[in-house]
């Protein structure tokens, strides 16, 4: 069983990265699409 604190940290980091990268992709699409 993974500690809830580690799970929450991983989830937060994954969500942050996914949102950040998606934002970059959207800007790229707006610029070149």
C-alpha distance matrix in Angstrom:
0.0 3.8 6.5 8.8 11.6 10.6 10.0 13.3 15.1 14.4 15.4 18.4 19.5 19.3 21.2 23.7 24.4 24.8 27.2 29.0 29.6 30.6 33.1 34.6 34.9 36.6 39.1 39.8 40.4 42.7 44.6 45.2 44.6
3.8 0.0 3.8 6.3 8.4 6.9 6.6 10.0 11.4 10.8 12.2 15.1 15.9 16.1 18.1 20.3 21.1 21.8 24.1 25.7 26.5 27.7 30.0 31.4 32.0 33.8 36.0 36.8 37.7 39.8 41.6 42.4 42.0
6.5 3.8 0.0 3.8 5.4 5.4 6.3 8.7 10.1 10.8 12.3 14.3 15.6 16.6 18.3 20.0 21.3 22.4 24.2 25.8 27.0 28.3 30.2 31.8 32.8 34.3 36.4 37.5 38.5 40.4 42.2 43.2 43.0
8.8 6.3 3.8 0.0 3.8 5.5 4.9 6.0 8.5 9.8 10.2 12.0 14.1 15.0 16.0 17.9 19.8 20.6 22.0 23.8 25.4 26.3 28.0 30.0 31.0 32.2 34.3 35.8 36.6 38.2 40.2 41.5 41.1
11.6 8.4 5.4 3.8 0.0 3.8 5.4 5.1 6.1 8.6 9.8 10.5 12.2 14.1 15.2 16.4 18.3 19.8 21.0 22.3 24.1 25.5 26.8 28.6 30.0 31.3 33.1 34.6 35.8 37.3 39.0 40.5 40.4
10.6 6.9 5.4 5.5 3.8 0.0 3.8 5.5 5.1 6.1 8.5 9.9 10.6 12.1 14.1 15.3 16.5 18.0 19.8 20.9 22.3 23.9 25.6 27.0 28.3 29.9 31.7 32.8 34.1 35.9 37.5 38.7 38.8
10.0 6.6 6.3 4.9 5.4 3.8 0.0 3.8 5.5 5.2 6.0 8.5 9.9 10.4 12.0 14.1 15.3 16.2 18.0 19.7 20.9 22.0 24.0 25.7 26.6 28.0 30.2 31.3 32.3 34.1 36.0 37.0 36.8
13.3 10.0 8.7 6.0 5.1 5.5 3.8 0.0 3.8 5.5 5.0 6.0 8.5 9.8 10.4 12.0 14.1 15.1 16.2 18.0 19.8 20.7 22.2 24.2 25.4 26.5 28.5 30.1 31.0 32.5 34.5 35.9 35.6
15.1 11.4 10.1 8.5 6.1 5.1 5.5 3.8 0.0 3.8 5.4 5.1 6.1 8.5 9.9 10.5 12.2 14.1 15.3 16.3 18.1 19.7 21.0 22.6 24.1 25.6 27.1 28.6 30.0 31.5 33.1 34.5 34.7
14.4 10.8 10.8 9.8 8.6 6.1 5.2 5.5 3.8 0.0 3.8 5.5 5.1 6.0 8.5 9.8 10.6 12.0 14.1 15.2 16.3 17.9 19.8 21.1 22.2 23.9 25.8 26.8 28.1 30.0 31.5 32.6 32.7
15.4 12.2 12.3 10.2 9.8 8.5 6.0 5.0 5.4 3.8 0.0 3.8 5.5 5.1 6.0 8.5 9.9 10.4 12.0 14.0 15.3 16.1 18.1 20.0 20.8 22.1 24.3 25.6 26.4 28.2 30.1 31.3 31.0
18.4 15.1 14.3 12.0 10.5 9.9 8.5 6.0 5.1 5.5 3.8 0.0 3.8 5.5 5.2 6.0 8.6 9.8 10.5 12.0 14.1 15.2 16.3 18.4 19.8 20.8 22.6 24.3 25.4 26.8 28.6 30.2 30.1
19.5 15.9 15.6 14.1 12.2 10.6 9.9 8.5 6.1 5.1 5.5 3.8 0.0 3.8 5.5 5.1 6.1 8.5 9.9 10.4 12.1 13.9 15.2 16.5 18.1 19.8 21.2 22.5 24.1 25.7 27.1 28.5 28.8
19.3 16.1 16.6 15.0 14.1 12.1 10.4 9.8 8.5 6.0 5.1 5.5 3.8 0.0 3.8 5.5 5.2 6.0 8.5 9.8 10.5 11.9 14.0 15.4 16.2 18.0 20.0 21.0 22.1 24.1 25.7 26.7 26.7
21.2 18.1 18.3 16.0 15.2 14.1 12.0 10.4 9.9 8.5 6.0 5.2 5.5 3.8 0.0 3.8 5.5 5.1 6.0 8.4 9.9 10.4 12.1 14.3 15.2 16.2 18.4 19.9 20.7 22.2 24.2 25.6 25.3
23.7 20.3 20.0 17.9 16.4 15.3 14.1 12.0 10.5 9.8 8.5 6.0 5.1 5.5 3.8 0.0 3.8 5.5 5.2 6.0 8.5 9.8 10.5 12.4 14.2 15.3 16.7 18.4 19.8 21.1 22.7 24.4 24.6
24.4 21.1 21.3 19.8 18.3 16.5 15.3 14.1 12.2 10.6 9.9 8.6 6.1 5.2 5.5 3.8 0.0 3.8 5.4 5.0 5.9 8.3 9.7 10.6 12.1 14.0 15.4 16.4 18.1 19.8 21.1 22.4 22.8
24.8 21.8 22.4 20.6 19.8 18.0 16.2 15.1 14.1 12.0 10.4 9.8 8.5 6.0 5.1 5.5 3.8 0.0 3.8 5.5 5.3 5.9 8.5 10.0 10.4 12.1 14.3 15.3 16.1 18.1 19.9 20.9 20.7
27.2 24.1 24.2 22.0 21.0 19.8 18.0 16.2 15.3 14.1 12.0 10.5 9.9 8.5 6.0 5.2 5.4 3.8 0.0 3.8 5.6 5.1 6.1 8.7 9.8 10.4 12.4 14.2 15.1 16.3 18.3 19.9 19.7
29.0 25.7 25.8 23.8 22.3 20.9 19.7 18.0 16.3 15.2 14.0 12.0 10.4 9.8 8.4 6.0 5.0 5.5 3.8 0.0 3.8 5.5 5.2 6.5 8.8 10.0 10.9 12.6 14.4 15.5 16.8 18.6 19.2
29.6 26.5 27.0 25.4 24.1 22.3 20.9 19.8 18.1 16.3 15.3 14.1 12.1 10.5 9.9 8.5 5.9 5.3 5.6 3.8 0.0 3.8 5.3 5.1 6.2 8.7 10.0 10.6 12.3 14.3 15.4 16.4 17.0
30.6 27.7 28.3 26.3 25.5 23.9 22.0 20.7 19.7 17.9 16.1 15.2 13.9 11.9 10.4 9.8 8.3 5.9 5.1 5.5 3.8 0.0 3.8 5.4 5.0 6.1 8.7 9.7 10.3 12.2 14.1 15.2 15.0
33.1 30.0 30.2 28.0 26.8 25.6 24.0 22.2 21.0 19.8 18.1 16.3 15.2 14.0 12.1 10.5 9.7 8.5 6.1 5.2 5.3 3.8 0.0 3.8 5.4 5.1 6.3 8.6 9.8 10.6 12.4 14.3 14.5
34.6 31.4 31.8 30.0 28.6 27.0 25.7 24.2 22.6 21.1 20.0 18.4 16.5 15.4 14.3 12.4 10.6 10.0 8.7 6.5 5.1 5.4 3.8 0.0 3.8 5.4 5.2 6.2 8.6 9.9 10.6 12.3 13.3
34.9 32.0 32.8 31.0 30.0 28.3 26.6 25.4 24.1 22.2 20.8 19.8 18.1 16.2 15.2 14.2 12.1 10.4 9.8 8.8 6.2 5.0 5.4 3.8 0.0 3.8 5.5 5.0 6.1 8.6 9.8 10.5 10.8
36.6 33.8 34.3 32.2 31.3 29.9 28.0 26.5 25.6 23.9 22.1 20.8 19.8 18.0 16.2 15.3 14.0 12.1 10.4 10.0 8.7 6.1 5.1 5.4 3.8 0.0 3.8 5.4 5.0 6.1 8.5 10.0 9.6
39.1 36.0 36.4 34.3 33.1 31.7 30.2 28.5 27.1 25.8 24.3 22.6 21.2 20.0 18.4 16.7 15.4 14.3 12.4 10.9 10.0 8.7 6.3 5.2 5.5 3.8 0.0 3.8 5.4 5.0 6.1 8.6 9.5
39.8 36.8 37.5 35.8 34.6 32.8 31.3 30.1 28.6 26.8 25.6 24.3 22.5 21.0 19.9 18.4 16.4 15.3 14.2 12.6 10.6 9.7 8.6 6.2 5.0 5.4 3.8 0.0 3.8 5.5 5.1 6.1 7.6
40.4 37.7 38.5 36.6 35.8 34.1 32.3 31.0 30.0 28.1 26.4 25.4 24.1 22.1 20.7 19.8 18.1 16.1 15.1 14.4 12.3 10.3 9.8 8.6 6.1 5.0 5.4 3.8 0.0 3.8 5.4 5.3 4.8
42.7 39.8 40.4 38.2 37.3 35.9 34.1 32.5 31.5 30.0 28.2 26.8 25.7 24.1 22.2 21.1 19.8 18.1 16.3 15.5 14.3 12.2 10.6 9.9 8.6 6.1 5.0 5.5 3.8 0.0 3.8 5.8 5.4
44.6 41.6 42.2 40.2 39.0 37.5 36.0 34.5 33.1 31.5 30.1 28.6 27.1 25.7 24.2 22.7 21.1 19.9 18.3 16.8 15.4 14.1 12.4 10.6 9.8 8.5 6.1 5.1 5.4 3.8 0.0 3.8 6.0
45.2 42.4 43.2 41.5 40.5 38.7 37.0 35.9 34.5 32.6 31.3 30.2 28.5 26.7 25.6 24.4 22.4 20.9 19.9 18.6 16.4 15.2 14.3 12.3 10.5 10.0 8.6 6.1 5.3 5.8 3.8 0.0 3.8
44.6 42.0 43.0 41.1 40.4 38.8 36.8 35.6 34.7 32.7 31.0 30.1 28.8 26.7 25.3 24.6 22.8 20.7 19.7 19.2 17.0 15.0 14.5 13.3 10.8 9.6 9.5 7.6 4.8 5.4 6.0 3.8 0.0
